[in-house]
Amino acid sequence: MTREEPEHLYQLIQNPAPGSKLEAATDYGIDMTLNLRSLTCSPSERFREMEAALEFAEALRDAAVRIDR
């Protein structure tokens, strides 16, 4: 992705064409900026974020187990 493409995509997200699927997704409540951010990350960056999310979920699960005891 070139340097200009993320900015162009961000502008499309902020001002979707009337009747477009992008407008429908935004109206439905989907945060398209999160999708754009994911697209601008490298695969290794996305992997690190997924790994961190998994570690957080496991910590929550372990805390819930300790509370139930």
N, C-alpha and C positions, 0 to 999 in steps of 0.2 A: 504494500500500500504506500503510495507516495505521501509526502507531507501534506499536500492539499486535500487529498481524499477524505481523511477523517473530518476536517473542517466542513467540507462540502456535505458529507453524510450527516454531520451534526445539524447543519442548516436544514436539510431535508426532514430530519426528525422534528425539529422545532416548528417547521412550517410544512407539514405534509400536504400533498396535493388533495384537493377536495375529491372525495369518492375513492381515494386510493386505499389499498390494503394497509398501508402504513398509517393512514388516518384512522382506519377501523381498529387497528391494533392499539393505537394511542387512546382512542375513545373507550376501548374496552378496559384500559387501565394498565396495559403493558408498558413498562419503563424501557423504551427502546434505547436510551442512553447506556443501559447496562449491556445490551447486545453490542452496541458500537464499541464500548470499552473492551469487551471480550475479543472482538475482532481485531483491535489494535494491539492486543497482547501477543507475545510470542507463545508458541506451544509450551516452552519450559516455564514461562510466567504463569500460564493457565494451570499447568500441573502443580506448581508450588502453591497457588491459591486453593486448588482442590485439596491438596494434601493438608493445608492449614485448616480448611473447613472440616475435613474428616477428623483431624485431631481434636478440634473443638467439639464436634458431635460426640466423639468418644468420651471426652472429659465430662460433657453433660450427662451422658448415659451413666458413667461411673458415679457421678455425684448423686444422681437419682437413685441408684442402687443403694448407696450409703444412707440416704435419707430414709428409704423404705425399711431398713433393718431395725 
